[in-house]
Amino acid sequence: MAQTAAVLAPDTTAVVLPVIPIRELLPWAIFAFVIGALLIYFVGAEQGATSVFGGTYVHEFVHDGRHLLGFPCH
């Protein structure tokens, strides 16, 4: 059996990545930071003296997530 090796030319097409200006990216980065900070607050600190909402509704809603992320609550 004769085997022939096919010689393939390297792909010379260039991939052009889009450039996103900081002016368009900054509002989304600030929005993501604020949402993330609110989530960390409600999961990690919404209880006791720093409580925004009275009662234990928020605490009980995020209780399992609090333990999953390693925040003590008992």
Secondary structure, DSSP 4 states (H G I P E B T S, - for coil): ----PPPPPPP-PPP-PPPPPHHHHHHHHHHHHHHHHHHHHHHHT-SGGG-SSSSSHHHHHSHHHHHHTT----
